[in-house]
Amino acid sequence: MPASLHVFDSLPRLDLLDGPTPIQRLTRIEEELGLATRRIALFVKRDDVMSLGGGGNKLRKLEYHLGHARAAGIDTIVSVGGLQSNHARLTAAAAAKHGFACELILSRLVARDDADYERNGNVLLDDLFGARTVVLPRGADGRAHAEARADELRAVGRKVLVLPTGGSTPLGALGYARCAREIAMQEDTLGLRFDRIVVPNGSSGTHAGLVAGLAAMDRSPATVAAYTVLATADSAQRATLAMARDALDLLGAKAALDVDAIRVDGAHLGDGYGVPTTGMKDAVRLAASREGLLLDPVYSGKAFAGLLHDLRHGIVRDGEQVLFIATGGVPGLYAYRADFAGAAG
Ligand SMILES: Cc1ncc(COP(=O)(O)O)c(C=O)c1O
């Protein structure tokens, strides 16, 4: 193990996971797509399988954010996100578990105002986890409101940490650099090496962390293939590169990262963040109906749609070992009920 990776264990971190998340083979989808004849194997890493707060990728970043918060004597976490933010929900859950007060400043990023979107899914859970929630009018600056609220709280003696959208900072990204090491250890157990690791790219921390972790282990960062669900491919690529470089600095690793190492596909974003696509709906239904695997409508569903497209069109090459990271977000399905209403109406 490279020396730089010992930083994972020396930085303050709160344990929010239950150990390594499982890697499973998607044999029924392999059959459906006829992948055996092309010697392609399809696996999923279940980053939705974490017992705290419904689980999901944000817990890996929160391990470092909340570790830092505890070490710095913070008592209140203020975070921002869209109305149906999974990061906000998991911040509220982790804060509840570890005794921080939590305030969420939520913005209307998606043009939906039906009852499910407004009240169900993550919004319902934020409330159950005991977070104080403020929903801003469309167009308001969530980060500015969060900073202003933090100042108010500090003025009355509270010690406040403000977390950005998606918890995506170089420190948060270390959670996914650590995940790259976890995957490498699981590869040893499975006796294989993944040629392609597939993720959604929203605020870029997941992708950046994996890239930094791979680079620190002298593995190709271009193993990670991301599908953007928020920004344009160009801007997601730039943001990911910058964050991965900063994460590598935190690791004290010398690896050089080039823009070509950051693979972001913009073809499955559709009409924008949180706007369903036909490909996403088909992908969510396929994963659920063939594998009993729940994906979400905003992130993992669009990334899986991209992967299915690339498998069907020969972009994934014969003989590849593919790992899809199921990043969680399942409560979002309840917010998008109308888009999936089939036989049950
Ligand atoms: C379920 C889920 N998957 C993927 C992502 C994308 O991760 P990142 O923001 O680190 O790019 C997010 C958050 O934005 C998420 O909530």
PDBQT file of the ligand as one rigid body, heavy atoms in Angstrom, charges set to zero:
ROOT
HETATM    1  C1  LIG A 401     -27.385   9.175  -4.816  1.00  0.00    +0.000 C 
HETATM    2  C2  LIG A 401     -26.292  10.036  -5.331  1.00  0.00    +0.000 A 
HETATM    3  N1  LIG A 401     -25.472   9.539  -6.271  1.00  0.00    +0.000 NA
HETATM    4  C3  LIG A 401     -24.483  10.283  -6.794  1.00  0.00    +0.000 A 
HETATM    5  C4  LIG A 401     -24.275  11.575  -6.404  1.00  0.00    +0.000 A 
HETATM    6  C5  LIG A 401     -23.193  12.339  -7.067  1.00  0.00    +0.000 C 
HETATM    7  O1  LIG A 401     -22.080  12.420  -6.258  1.00  0.00    +0.000 OA
HETATM    8  P1  LIG A 401     -21.130  13.708  -6.363  1.00  0.00    +0.000 P 
HETATM    9  O2  LIG A 401     -21.965  14.862  -5.940  1.00  0.00    +0.000 OA
HETATM   10  O3  LIG A 401     -20.030  13.395  -5.453  1.00  0.00    +0.000 OA
HETATM   11  O4  LIG A 401     -20.719  13.832  -7.780  1.00  0.00    +0.000 OA
HETATM   12  C6  LIG A 401     -25.101  12.133  -5.405  1.00  0.00    +0.000 A 
HETATM   13  C7  LIG A 401     -24.952  13.515  -4.915  1.00  0.00    +0.000 C 
HETATM   14  O5  LIG A 401     -24.841  14.486  -5.539  1.00  0.00    +0.000 OA
HETATM   15  C8  LIG A 401     -26.137  11.340  -4.861  1.00  0.00    +0.000 A 
HETATM   16  O6  LIG A 401     -26.947  11.831  -3.926  1.00  0.00    +0.000 OA
ENDROOT
TORSDOF 0
